[in-house]
Each structure stands twice: as structure tokens, then as C-alpha cells.
Amino acid sequence: MVLRFTLRQLEYLVAVGEYGSVTEAAERVNVSAPSVSAAISQLEREFGITLFVRRHAHGLSLTQAGRIFVEQARQILGEAAKLNALSNELTGQIRGPLHVACLVTFAQAVIPSLRRAFSDIYPDVDFFQYERDHARILEGLRMARFDIALSYDLDIPADMEFHELAVLPPYAVLHEEHPLAGRADVTVEDLAPHPMILLDLPYSSAYFLSLFREAGLTPHIVERTRDMSVMRAMVANRFGYSIANIRPVSTYALDGGKLSFVSLNGNLRPMRMGIIAMRGASPPLTVRRFIDFCGEKILGMGMDLPVSAGDTPEQKGIS
């Protein structure tokens, strides 16, 4: 039987179905937008089915037939990927695609250096990275968009498992002239009366608010943002303090404002960074090697060590 499609066309179909945009799908699969558009049109002609509804300025929406086709295409691609995994197991080679999601709040501090070091050792691995919030990470794992993910131990579902890599206590982010900035540590009782900039991401915001709720307090939230860099810039410009768990090397916001990082004192739950994977799955050799590599690399970053605001970058590592 002569196939009426290629695996590459199916890959483009799934990408457009997931992102609802030819342009974004093309960026994710690293080809030109016309190539993706042509592949979709060819599939529709070959099968005589309209897979997408084109809406001007609103991207593409899957038709009912399109949703069925995308799901079947995803299964076919998954089965094809097993051949790559099988060949790696038989030959002992680390190669092929690797799809890794990372929590957006610490992606900039973790994933580029991990990817660079891993790719230098295993150049035959096609590494794809995705920065997402925790909710979209869990969704992507279930949809098999990602092989594994780096995130926090926040409400891990029963069908997934978490492998701890580092323990990250919370700390206060303050501008350099904040009245609490000169202290060795502060408590949530100290912070509560002051204006707060909340990092407002799914699951993460609930964690930060729980630090106050468990002490019977309500923080004075004056601004919310979903972007870590914006949060630091808001703090540096004296709009309020914030709370985070990943300490950057630099004590400056992106606009040049000076920050102060002060440890939070008290019986507070830390964030635990680790790898999330689907429970019961048998990851291929390349994925297993990356999991081991993360353990080796992140432990070497010193990310589970408390760091004072006066430490030098050499003392802090990248955390």
C-alpha cells in the first residue's frame, strides 16, 4: 500500500493542531511557515477532508474531523518514535528527539545551561525545550507533547511521578532601600504590612499565599504579574516586595535596579525542584540519560543551599 502522507506532514499537522497557528507551529518544528501550510493543504487534498477552519486574525481551529485526525496522527508519531527508541536501546546510543518542558519561573536559570552541557556530550540528540506554567506542563505531559518536565512538587497528579532534585526555601525579594533589606532574615509577619508584588502563575501563586495563610495573615497585594523579570523590575522600582525560590546570580533587575535577597525565617514549606514524568512509563534510553544528567548537574549547582544577599556570584553558582 502506498502511503498518502509522510511522518513529517503528520508532525506539522499535530503542531498546528496544538498551537492553532501556522507561524507558531513552524517555529516549534523549525521550518518555514509556507512549508507547514503546504503540508496541511496537501493532507486535506489527499484525504478530501477539511482539517482546519481558517479564521482571519484568529488563527486556525480544528474541525471535528481535524481533531480525530490530529489524535490519530499523534498516536502514529508516538509509535514511530518507538522505533528510534528501540534502535537506541539495541545499539546503546544516545540520540534522537528529546522534548523537555521547564517551569517558566526558573527556566532562564536552569534549562539553557542544562541543554548546552547535555548537547555538548550528546550531539546526536535533537533537543526541544518548552517554557510553560505548571498547569500547562501537566497538560503537555498527559498529551505526550513532552517526554519529561522540570518543575516543582505542586499538586502532582496520581498518574504522574516526581523525582526530587533540589530543595529551594523561599526568600524575600526587596529593593535595596526597603526598610527590611538590611536584615539577615525576615518573617512573613514582617512582610505582611508592606505592599506585595505577587508572581501570579497557576499553582505558584497559591504556594506563595499559603505562606501567609498558614500564619493567619493576609498579604497586602498591590500588583500581580506572570513574568519573573517584570516582578523583579517592579520590586527594584519600589512598588513592593515579592517572594521567590530561585535566586539569580545577579542582584540587579533587567532595567538596572538593585535588589536585595533576604532569607525567610520560620517553619515554611520549601519548593522542591524535580523531574515530572508519567507514572508507569518506560522512558527510552535518551530520556533516562537526561534524567540522570539532571541529577548530576543540578546537584552541582548548589541550588539547595541557603544564600545570603552578600554572597558573591562565585559562591552562589547559578541559583
N, C-alpha and C positions, 0 to 999 in steps of 0.2 A: 504494500500500500504506500502510495506517495503522500507524504505529509503535506498539508496545505499551510503549514506555518513553521516558524523556527522558534527555538527556545529564546533567542534574542527578542523576537517580536512579543513573545509572552512576557518577558521581563519588562519591556516597555509598557505593555498593557497593564500589568499589575502596578507599576509605578504611577501611571496616570490615574488608575482607579483609586490609589491610596491618597494621592496629593491633589487630585482634582484640577490639575494644571499641567499642560504640556511643558511649559517653561521650567517649572519646579521639578517635574519628573525627569526632564533632560539633565538638569543639574545633578540630580541624585544618581543617575546611571552614567553620567559623564559622557554624554553625546550631545549632538546639536538638537535643538527643538524641531527643526524640519525632519530629521531622521525619525524622531519619536512620532511625529504627526503622520508621516508617510506610513510607518508600520501599523498604526491604528487604522488608517484608511484602508490599507491592504487587507488587514484581517476582516474588516467589515465587508469588503468586496468578496473575499474568498468564501465567507460563510453566509453572505446575504443577510446579515443582521446588523441593526444599529446598536452599537455598544454604548455610545455616549450621546447625550443631548448637549449641543453647543449653545451656551448662553453668553451673549456678548457682555464682556466686562465681569462675568461671574464664573468664568472657567467652564469646566466640563462636569456633567453629572451623569453617573451611570444609569442606564436604563435597567429594567428588571432583568432582561436577557444579559446585559452587561455585567450585572452583579454575579449572576450564575457563572458566566464565562471567566470573570476575574478569580472567583473562588476555585474553579477547576484549574485555571492556569497556575494559581499559587500551589496547588497540590502537585501538578506536573513538574513545576520547577523544584519543589521540595524533593520529589523522587529523583529527579536528575542530579540534584546536589548530593544525593546519597552515593551516586557513582563516584564523584570526586572524593567523598569521604572514604569510601571503600578502597579506592586506589591508594590514598594516603596511608590507610591502615596497613595495606598489604606491602607497601614499599617503605613505610616509616618516614615519609616525607611530610614536612610542614609546608603546606601550600594551599592555594585556592582562596575562595572568598571568606571573609570574616566580618560579620556585621555586629558592631558594638555600640550600644546606647550608653549615654552618660548623663547623669543628672546635671541640668543646666547650671545649678548654683556652684558646682565645683569643676565643671568640665574644663574651663580655661586653665585651671591649676593642675589638672591631672592628665587628661586624655592626650594632649599633644606630645608630652614627653614620653608617656607610655607607648604611644603609637610609633614615635620616632625610634625609640630603643628597640621595640619589637620588630619593626620593619627592617632595621639595620641587620638584625640577626637572621630574620626570615624574609628575605626579599621576594620570595615567590608567593607570599600571602597578599591577596588583594584586600586591603583594609578599608572598611567603610565605617565612618563614625557618625553618630546622630546625637544631637543635644536636645534633650526633652525634659519636661517636668515629670514628677514621679508617676502621676496618673497616666500620662501618655507612654511612659516606659512599660508599665504593667500591661497596657493595652497592646503595645507593639510586641511584647513577648508572647502574648496569647495568640496574636495573629501571625506569629513566626516571621515578623519583619526583622527582628534582632535575634542573634544567636545567644547573647548574654547581655547583661547590663550592669553598669556600676552605679549604685545609688545608696540610699540609706535604708535602715531597717524600719521603715514606716509602714505599718499595717500590711505586712507581706501576706498575700492570699494563701490559702491552704494548698493550691495547686502549684505553688512556686516554693523554691528553697533559697535561703540566704546564707552566703559564706562570708563571715566577717573578715575584714582586712585591717581595719584601723578603728580606734575609739577616739572620738572627737568631742571634747567637752565644749559647752557653749561659752562665748565670751562677748563682752560689750564692745561695740564699735562707737567711738566717740570722736568729736572734733578736738583738736589739740588744746583748745582753751575751755573745754567743758569743765564745770566745777568738779566732776568725778574723774577727770582724765589723769590726775596725778597719783591716784591710789594704786596700791599693789593689787587689790581686788575689790569688787563691789558685789552687792546682793540685788536680787530683784526688788527688795524693799527700797533700796537706794534709788533704783532706776524708775520705779513706778510713777512718781510725781512728774517726771520730766517728759517732754514730747518725744514720741517714738516714731521712727520710720519702719514700717513693717514690711519685710520681704514676703510678699503675698502670693505664694505659689501653693498649688494643691499639696496637702499633707504637711509641707514645711511650715506654713503659717500656723497650722493647728499645733504643731510642736512648740513653736516659739510662744504662743499664747498659753500653752499648758504650763509653762514655767511659772507664769504669774498665777494662773488659776489654782494650781496646787498649793500656792502660798496664800490663797484667799484674796488675791489682788486683781485689779483690772488695769492694764497699761493705758497710758494716755496717747492713743494713736492719732497722729496728725496727718500722716501721709502713708500711702501704700504704693509699692512698686513690685513688678515681677522681674526686675533686672538687677543683678548683684552690683554691677558697675554704677547704675543710677543710684542705688541705695547708698553706696559709699560716697558718691559725689554729693548727695543730699546731706549726709552727715557732715562731710567736710565743709559744707557751706552753712552749717549751724542751724539746720532745720529740725534737728533732733538726733537721738542716738538710735542704734539698731543692735540686733543680736545676730551672730553668725557662728558657724562651727569650723569653717575652713579659714585659716589665717594666710593671707597673701604674703609674699616676700616683702613687697613694697608697702610702706606706711603712708603712701600718697594715693589719693583718688586720681582718676584719669584726667581731671581738669587741673591737677596740681595741688589741690587742697590737702592739708596734712591731717592724718588720722591718728588716733591713739587706740590701742587694743588692750583691754583690761579684762583679766580673768573673772568669771562669775563664781562667786563663792556660795556654798550651800549644797544641800542634797539634791542636785539637779541631774536629771537623766541626760547622758551624753548622746550624741548621734553616733551610730555605728556604720561606718562605710563598709561596703562589701559588694559581692557579686550576686546578682539575682539570676536564677535560671529556672526553667520549667521543671517541676518535680518529676522524677522518674525518667527523665530524658537521658539518652545515651549520647552525650556530645561527641562529635568527631575529634580526631586527633589534634587538628589545628586549634579548635576551641579549648580542648583540655590543656594544651600547651600555653595558651594565652592566660587561662585561669591561673596556672602555676606561676607564670611570669608576673602577673599582677601581685600575687602574694609576695614574691621575691622583691619586686620593685617598690611597692608601696610601703612595705616594712622598712625598706632602706631610706624612705623619705622622712622618717621621723614624725609622721603625721599624728601619732597618738601621744606625743609628748607635749606637756603644757609649755607655752612660750610666753614670755613676758614682753611688754611693749618695748623694753630696752634692748632686747636681743638683736644681734646683728643678723643680716641675711645668711651669713655663713653658718651661724648657729641654728637658724630656723629651717634650713633646707627649703623646699618649695611650699611647705604647708602654711 
